[in-house]
Amino acid sequence: MTGIPSLQLNLCTPADFYFSEPLYGKSGQLKLSALNCKRRNSGVSGIEVKQSILAPIKAMDSSKTTSPINGNAGSFREKQQSGCNSGDDLLTNERDDCSGKSMPQMSSVGNSTNIVWHKCTVEKSDRQQLLGQKGCVIWITGLSGSGKSTLACALSRGLHARGKLTYVLDGDNVRHGLNSDLCFKAEDRAENIRRIGEVAKLFADAGVICIASLISPYRKERDACRALLPEGDFIEVFMDVPLQVCEMRDPKGLYNLARAGKIKGFTGVDDPYEPPLNSEIYILQIVLHQQGGVCDSPTNLAEIVISYLERKGYLEA
């Protein structure tokens, strides 16, 4: 069959053309251009074009077996005949009742219904291989003023010096954006921790060593974050610093405000802190503990955590 030459036609209205199916020539393309609505003395009207040109093209196309839209002209016709001719059906060819293909498994998570997990061919292992490390979450918990943020930054700096990619999710920093709609009542604090746990999970899945630094006073919420990750990928670090030492430091002046009654529900003053029962640090009998107002430098404390990561193989792919 000979190829169809490219055509350039001056037509008044787009209604002059109606394509019930994709049209191909052997050359691969049929170019139809409606330049403007001013008829020129070409002696050819839109109706004549449709009758004299499109009819043989359609006849030629009836022998085609493929379509650029769904890859199968036969299924296109079957859909038309069966009544399955919506735009979604023609474009995706994924309707179980029309194409015969199985439908994806729908899920309901929380208030989200009819959702489907879309799997990508690039997986966590591929990203870890690229970065030369294993993604995980280091969850630093403790009272306000216990040195969580200081340790987090020292740890990030120490790992960066070793060529490892980290990201710090600081409790106050996240409240500047993602969690700015939350206050400090119990249910909002729980939601604050839940959101940070979900974000930390995404970082770990990306192959990043995520360092979460926040009070996270309740065991239930910390354990829920742990449950989001594969076994071993949630590393809890408890900054076991006595309340009186934290009050003496009071770097943000929050304890003074809480004692004066200007802040309600402040952890350690009028709201409880539930210390971890099974922190990884305790499993290794490593206690980040301050005594008499004198403690190890943040760099030394960071090295303790880095040593743990090395022993567990997180600093290599």
N, C-alpha and C positions, 0 to 999 in steps of 0.2 A: 504494500500500500504506500503510495507516495505521501510525503510529508505535506502538511498544510502550511502555506506561507503565512507570515504575520500579516494581519489586516489592520488597517487604520480607518475607522469609519466615523463619519460625522452624523451623529444622531441627535434628535431633539429631546427625547425622553428616555430614561433608563428602562421604561416599560417595554420598549421595543425588543428587549431581550429577556428571555426566561429560560434558565438552565435547570432542568430537572435532575441532571447528573453532571459530574465533573467532565470536562471535555479535554481530550488529549489528541495531539497529532503525533506522528512518528518523531517529529522534531522535538517533541516534549512540551511545547507551549503553544497556546493560541492567544494572541494579544488582541483584545478588542478595546478600542479607546473611543470614548465619547468626548470629543474635544469641547463642543459648546452646543448651544441650542439654536444656532443660526444655520438654516439650511443653505448649502452651497449648491451650485449648479452641477452636481455630480450625476444627476439623472437617476439616483438610487435612493429610495425612501427606506425608512427603518423597517416597514412591513415587508418590502421587497427583499431586503437583506435577510430578514428572518426566514422568509419562505425559500429563497433561492440558495442561501449559504448554510443556514443552520440545519436544514433538513438532512443534507448529505453528511454533515458532521455528526448529527445524532445517529444516523444509520451506521456510520463508522464506529461511533463510541459504543454502540450496542454490542460490539464484539469484544470490548475491553473486559478484562477480568479484575482490574485493580482500580482503586480510587485514592486520590491523595488525601481524602478526609479520613476514611476508615480502613483503607487498604483492601476493600473487597466490594466491588460493584454489585456482585450478586446479593450480598447481605443488605446492601442499600435498597435494592428492589424488593427484597423480602420484607424489609421494614416498612416500605411504602404500602405493600399489599396487606400487611398484617395490622397496619394502623400505628405502628411504632415509628413515628416520623418526627418526634420532637427534636429540637436542636441538640439537646444533650445526648440523645440516643445516637444521632448521626455522627456526632463528633467523638464520643467516647467509646461507643460500641460495647458498653459494659453493663447493659441492662440484662439481668438474669432471664426475664421472661421473653426477651426478644433475641438475644444473641446466643443463649444457651450457656454462657459463661457463669461460673459460680460468683455469687456476690461476696464482697469482702465482709469480714466479721465486724459487726458494729459493736461499740462499747458504750457504757454509761459510767462516767466518773464524776462523782459529786453531782452538781447540777448540770453537767454537760452530757447531753444525750446524742445518740446517733453519730458518734465519732469513730474514726478509724486510724489506727497507728500506721503511719507511712514509713516503711523501712528503707533506709538508704544503703547503697552498696559500700560506702566508706563508713567503717565502723570504728568503735572505740580503740580496738587493737591497732588499726591503721594509723589513727591519730597519735597513739602512744609511740608507735614505731617511728613516726615522723619527728616527734619531740624528744625521743630517747628517755622517756620517763613514764611512770604510771600515774594516772589521774586518781586523786583521793581527796578527802575532806579532813582537814585538821580543825577540830572544833575546840576553841579555847574558851572555857567558861570560868566564872569566878565573880566575886563581888566587884562593885564599882571601886576603882582605885587599886585593884589587885595587880595591875600591870598587863592586862590582856592585850591591849592595843600595842603597847611597847614591845611585847614579845612577838606579836604578829608581824610587826614591821621588821624587827631584827631577824626573824625567821625568813621572811621574804627576801631580805637583803642577803642573808647567808646562802640561800638557795640560788638566788640570782647570780651570785659570785661563782657558783658551781655550774652555771649554764642551764639552770632549771627554770621553767616557766611557772610562775605562781600568780595568784590574785587574792587580795585581801578583801573580805567582806566585813567591814567594821560596822558594828551595830548602829552607832550614831551616823555614820556616813550613809548607810542605806536609808535611814529615816529622813535624809535630806532629799530623797527622790522617790524611789519605789514605794517606800512605806511612810511617806509624809502624811498619808491620810489616817494613820493610826495614832492613838494616844497611849497611855500607860496603864489603863485599866486591864484587868486580868485577861479578858477575851481578846483585847487588841495585842497584848504582849504575846499571847499564844499565836495569833495570826502573824505577827512580826517574825516569830521564830519559824513558823511553817513556811512562809515565803522565802526566807533566807535559806532554809533547808532545801527547798526546791531549786533555787538558783545555784546553790553550792553543788547540788547533784548534777546540774547541767555543765558546770565547769569541770567536774570530775569526769563526766562522760566525754568532754572535749579533750581529755588527757592532761588537764591543768591540775596542779597541786593547789587546791583552794583552801585558804586559811580564813575561817570564820571566827570572828572575835566579838563576842557579845555576852552579857550577863547570863542570859537563858536560865532563869532561876529554877525552873520546874523540870523534874526528871521526865515526866510524861512527854513533854514537848521535845526534849533532847533525844529520848528514845525513839520518838516518831521520826525524827530526822535521821537517826541511825538506820532505821528500817528502810529508808529510801534507797540505800546504797548496798552493793554487794558486800558479803561478809569480809570484814577486815579493812574496807575502804573508808570507814568512818573512824577517825582517830581522835578520841576525846582527851583533851589536856586540861586538867583541873588546876587552876592557879589557887592553891590552898594558902591564902593569906588571911590572918586573923582580922576580924572586923575592926578592932581597935587600931590596928596598923593602917588599914584602909582609911579610917576616919582621920587619922593623924596626917596622912598624905593629902586626902581630899583635893585632888588636883583641879576639879571643876567646881568646888564649893558646894557640891550637892548635899553632902551630909549635914552641913550647917543649915541649909535651907530645910532639909527634912526634919531635923531636930527642932527647928523653929516652927514647924507645922505648915510651912509654905509649900512643901511638896508632899503629897499624899501617896501612899502605896509604894514607898521607896524601899528597894530590896535591902535587907539587913537592919532596917529601922522599924518600919511597920508593915513589912511584907517579907515572907520567908524566903530563904535561899536553901534549896535542897541539894546538898553536895552529891556528886556522882558516887555510885556504889561500885562501878566496874570500869573505871577509866583505864584506857590502855597504859597510861603512865603508871598507874598503881599496879597494874598487872606486872609491869617490869620493875616494880618497887623503886620507881623514880618519883620523888616528891619535889615539886617546885615550891619550896616553903621558905618564907621569910621569918627570921627570928631577930628580935631585938632591934628592928629597924635597919638591919644590915642584910643584904641579899646578894646573890650572884649577879653579875652584869647581865643585861639582856642578851648580849652576844653569847655568853656561856650557857644561858638557858636555851637559847636557840640551838646551840650545838647538841644539847641533849636530845631535842626533838629530831634534828637532822640525823643523828646517830641511829635513832629508832627507824627513821625512813630508810636509811641505808641497810640496816639489818633485815628489814621487811621487803627489800627489793624495789622500793618505789622510785629510786633514783636511776633506774635503768628500765629500758623497754622490755 
